[in-house]
Amino acid sequence: MKRIAIDMPVVGECLVAECAYNTGNCCRARAITVGDGIHPGCDTFLDATPHSRARQGQAGVGACKVAACQYNDDYECMTDQIAVGHADNGVSCLTYRQRAAP
């Protein structure tokens, strides 16, 4: 398998126990996608059991589709790390901050 290495923010904490990628409050997906254009939901969330067998590795933020977030630059997250958890009746990026009006 070919592999690539890129710099991306990490998912520092995932508080969504029912997600298949969550093991010990750590996201074990290779990368996640945040947002639907407006809401900062975790598009990678998968409500399933059993959970991932992965015990090592930490997810990165591969893409952010929420243009209104202050950390979004050309659909890439530019903060060091994010947290994911329950918010607004869904699973969301808790690090999301509305961009200041120009």
N, C-alpha and C positions, 0 to 999 in steps of 0.2 A: 504494500500500500504506500503510495506517495503521501508525504506529509508536508505541510507548510507551517511556518512559524511566523506569527505576526504579533505585534503589540496591540493589546486591547485591554480595556478596563476589566477587572474581574468582578464576578458576582461574589461579593464578600460575605453575604449572608442570605440565606433563603429560609423564610419562616413559614413556608407552605408545606406542611408535613404530608399532605395527601398527594403531592407531585411525585411522579415516578422517578424523577431525576434527583430528588432530595434524599440525601443520606446524612443524618446528623446535622441538619441545618446548613448543609453545604450542597450547592448545585453541582451535579456531576455530568451535566450535558457538556459537550465540547464548547458550544457557544449558544447564546440565546438571542432572540430578536425581541425588541421592545416596541410596542405601540401599533396602533392602527391608523396613524395619521393625526388623531386627536387625543385619544386616551393612552396613558402609559402602561397598558396591560402587557403581561409577559406572554408573548405569542407562542413560546415554547412550552408553556405549562401543559402537563399531561396528567390528568387525574386517573391513575392506574396503579394496580398492584399486580404482581410484586414490583418493588422498587428496583432501580438499576443495581446491577451487581457491582458496579464500579465503586471502589473504596478510595481511589486516589484521583488526583486531578481536580481542577477547579474551573468552572465555566467562565468564559469571557463574554462580553457584550459584542456580538458580531455586527449588529445593526440597530439603529434607533430610528423609528419612523415618525417620531413626535417632533415636528419642526419647531413647535413652540417651547420646547425645553431649553433652558439656558445652557445645558451641557451638550446640546446637539450642534455639530458642525458638519454640514454636508452629509447628513444621515449617519454620522458616526458619533458615538458617545465619547466625550472628551474629559470625563472625570476619572479619578484613579480607580474607584470601585463603586458598586451600587449594592443596594439591599432590595430584596424582593419579598413581598408579603401581601396580606389581604388588605384591600382598600377599595372603597366605592363599589362594594358588592362583587369584587373580582380579585384577580391576582395581578398585582401591579408593581412597577418599579417605585419603591418608596423614596428614592433619591431624586425623583422628578421635581423640578422647580420651574415654574412658569417664567419664560423669558421676559425681561423688563421691556415695556413699550418704548419704542425709539423716540 
